[in-house]
Amino acid sequence: MAGHSHWAGIKHKKGKADKQRSAIFSKLSREITVAAKLGDKNPDINSRLRSAIQAARSANMPKDNIERAIDKSSIATDSNFENIRYEGFGPAKTAIVITTLTDNKNRTASNLRTIFQKHGGGLGTQGSASHNFLQLGVIKIDKIEIDEEKVFNLATDAGANDCIFHDNYYEIHTSNDEIYDVKNLLEKEISNFISTAIEWVPINKINLNEEDKEKMNKFLEILKEDDDVQNIFTNAI
């Protein structure tokens, strides 16, 4: 019986991991398709597409999936996706900013409103939560790609605003309109990037107690499962 229970537990964990992996690939594929549709299909010319492909590679998305997503941009001519931002407050009155890529904003708004309400929060108007954040260009690089001194010098020479050292990766901050200029200079020395995106970085963070952390984790997990949600930013830690 113990062996059976252990196997059931492994299957449950694997099923959950596979589901999460599938959701990540789906979101990355959508971004690749939209980037290819809005610009050139050559990533050397289209910086948004190049960044989307690099993010997909960092997530270990197979090459065939990436190529299918690019090809789909020629087929999906009837789909008009929009980048729409939603804001609100989650458990313990934490500020939440969500970026979406959707072809039906009424569906997206309805789904998000329901998720917020079920977890004791609520959607707000634009500006209601985002004043707790700074909107910045954020470039993330795995530490195995380059050493600290070299990445710091590169970021400084490229005109970045900040270079933050985390345990496993570097985080370079730029102004919104300079993110791809800085990225282009970094690419002369670095081939692989974890991500390149405009992010909402919290100004002041809120420390949650264990009970609220558990509520927040469940809330964020359900938000991530929504196909239209691309990124979630919160001031909770």
C-alpha positions in Angstrom: 0.0 0.0 0.0 2.8 2.4 0.8 4.3 1.8 -2.6 0.9 2.4 -4.2 0.4 5.7 -2.3 3.9 6.8 -3.1 3.3 6.2 -6.8 0.0 8.0 -6.7 1.8 11.0 -5.1 4.4 11.0 -7.9 1.7 10.8 -10.6 -0.1 13.7 -9.0 3.0 15.8 -8.8 4.0 14.9 -12.4 0.5 15.7 -13.6 0.6 19.1 -12.0 4.1 19.8 -13.3 3.0 18.8 -16.8 -0.1 21.0 -16.6 2.1 24.0 -15.5 4.6 23.3 -18.3 1.8 23.2 -20.8 0.4 26.5 -19.6 3.8 28.2 -19.8 4.3 26.9 -23.3 0.9 28.1 -24.3 1.5 31.6 -23.1 5.0 31.7 -24.7 3.6 30.4 -28.0 0.9 33.1 -28.0 3.5 35.8 -27.5 5.7 34.4 -30.3 2.7 34.3 -32.7 1.6 37.8 -31.9 5.2 39.2 -32.1 5.6 37.5 -35.5 2.3 38.8 -36.7 2.9 42.4 -35.7 6.4 42.6 -37.0 8.9 40.7 -39.2 9.1 37.0 -38.9 12.9 37.3 -38.8 14.0 37.5 -35.1 17.2 39.3 -36.1 15.0 42.2 -37.2 12.1 41.9 -34.8 13.4 42.5 -31.3 10.1 41.5 -29.6 10.0 38.2 -31.5 13.7 37.6 -30.6 13.0 38.2 -26.9 10.0 35.9 -27.0 12.0 33.1 -28.6 14.8 33.6 -26.1 12.3 33.3 -23.3 10.8 30.1 -24.8 14.3 28.6 -25.1 15.0 29.4 -21.4 11.8 27.5 -20.6 13.1 24.6 -22.6 10.3 24.8 -25.2 11.1 22.5 -28.1 12.3 24.1 -31.4 9.3 22.6 -33.3 6.9 24.4 -30.9 8.7 27.7 -31.5 8.6 27.2 -35.3 4.9 26.3 -35.2 4.1 29.4 -33.2 5.9 31.6 -35.8 4.1 29.8 -38.7 0.8 30.3 -36.9 1.2 34.1 -37.3 0.5 33.7 -41.0 -2.7 31.6 -40.4 -4.2 33.5 -37.4 -5.1 36.6 -39.4 -8.6 36.7 -37.9 -7.3 36.8 -34.3 -6.7 40.3 -33.0 -4.9 40.0 -29.6 -4.5 43.0 -27.4 -2.1 43.7 -24.5 -4.4 44.8 -21.7 -3.4 45.7 -18.1 -5.6 44.9 -15.1 -5.1 46.1 -11.5 -6.5 45.2 -8.2 -6.0 44.1 -4.7 -5.5 40.5 -3.5 -5.3 38.8 -0.1 -4.1 41.1 2.8 -4.8 44.2 0.5 -1.7 43.5 -1.6 -1.4 45.5 -4.8 -1.6 43.4 -8.0 -0.8 44.3 -11.6 -1.6 41.8 -14.3 -0.6 42.0 -18.0 -2.7 40.0 -20.4 -2.7 39.1 -24.1 -6.3 38.5 -25.1 -8.6 38.3 -28.1 -11.7 38.8 -25.9 -11.2 41.5 -23.2 -14.8 40.9 -21.8 -14.0 37.3 -21.1 -10.7 38.1 -19.5 -12.1 40.9 -17.3 -14.9 38.6 -16.2 -12.6 35.7 -15.4 -10.2 37.9 -13.4 -13.0 39.6 -11.5 -14.3 36.2 -10.4 -10.8 35.0 -9.3 -10.2 38.2 -7.3 -13.6 38.1 -5.6 -13.2 34.4 -4.6 -10.0 35.2 -2.9 -11.2 38.2 -0.9 -9.9 40.8 -3.3 -11.2 42.9 -6.1 -10.3 44.4 -9.5 -9.8 48.1 -9.6 -9.6 50.8 -12.2 -6.3 51.5 -14.0 -4.1 53.4 -11.7 -5.7 52.0 -8.5 -2.8 49.6 -7.8 0.0 50.6 -10.3 1.0 53.7 -8.3 2.7 51.2 -5.9 5.1 50.2 -8.7 7.6 51.5 -11.2 7.3 50.4 -14.8 10.8 49.4 -16.0 12.5 47.5 -18.7 13.8 44.3 -17.0 16.4 42.0 -18.6 17.2 38.7 -16.7 20.3 36.6 -17.4 21.3 33.3 -15.9 24.6 33.6 -13.9 26.1 30.7 -15.9 26.2 33.0 -18.9 28.6 35.6 -17.6 30.5 36.6 -14.5 29.4 39.5 -12.2 32.1 42.0 -13.0 31.7 41.6 -16.7 27.9 41.9 -16.7 28.1 44.9 -14.4 30.5 46.7 -16.8 28.4 45.7 -19.8 25.2 47.0 -18.2 26.9 50.3 -17.2 28.4 50.8 -20.7 25.0 50.0 -22.3 23.3 52.8 -20.2 21.3 50.6 -17.9 19.8 52.1 -14.7 20.7 49.3 -12.4 22.2 45.8 -12.2 21.0 43.6 -9.4 22.7 40.3 -8.4 20.3 37.5 -7.3 21.4 34.0 -6.2 21.0 32.4 -9.7 20.5 35.3 -12.1 21.2 39.0 -12.9 18.5 41.5 -13.2 19.2 44.6 -15.3 16.9 47.6 -15.2 16.4 50.1 -17.9 13.9 52.8 -18.9 11.0 51.4 -20.9 12.0 53.0 -24.2 15.7 51.9 -23.9 15.2 48.2 -23.1 15.9 46.9 -26.6 18.8 49.3 -27.2 20.5 48.0 -24.0 19.6 44.4 -24.9 21.2 44.8 -28.4 24.5 45.9 -26.8 24.3 43.0 -24.2 23.8 40.5 -27.1 27.3 41.2 -28.3 28.6 39.3 -25.3 25.6 37.2 -24.2 23.6 34.7 -26.3 21.0 33.4 -23.9 18.5 35.5 -21.8 15.9 34.3 -19.3 13.5 37.1 -20.2 13.3 40.6 -21.6 10.1 42.5 -20.7 8.5 45.7 -19.4 7.7 44.8 -15.8 6.0 46.5 -12.8 8.6 46.6 -10.0 7.1 47.3 -6.5 8.3 50.5 -4.8 7.5 49.3 -1.2 7.0 45.6 -0.5 4.6 44.1 2.1 5.7 41.2 4.3 2.9 38.6 4.7 2.4 36.3 7.6 2.3 32.6 7.0 -1.5 32.4 6.7 -1.7 35.3 4.2 1.3 33.8 2.3 -0.7 30.6 1.8 -3.7 32.5 0.6 -1.6 34.6 -1.8 0.1 31.5 -3.2 -3.2 29.9 -4.0 -4.5 33.1 -5.5 -1.5 33.5 -7.7 -1.5 29.9 -8.8 -5.1 30.2 -10.0 -4.4 33.5 -11.8 -1.5 31.8 -13.6 -3.8 29.1 -14.9 -5.8 31.6 -16.9 -4.7 31.4 -20.6 -5.0 35.2 -21.1 -2.7 36.1 -18.2 0.9 36.7 -19.3 2.5 38.2 -16.2 1.5 39.0 -12.6 3.3 41.5 -10.4 2.7 42.0 -6.7 4.2 44.0 -3.8 3.9 41.0 -1.5 6.9 39.1 -0.3 
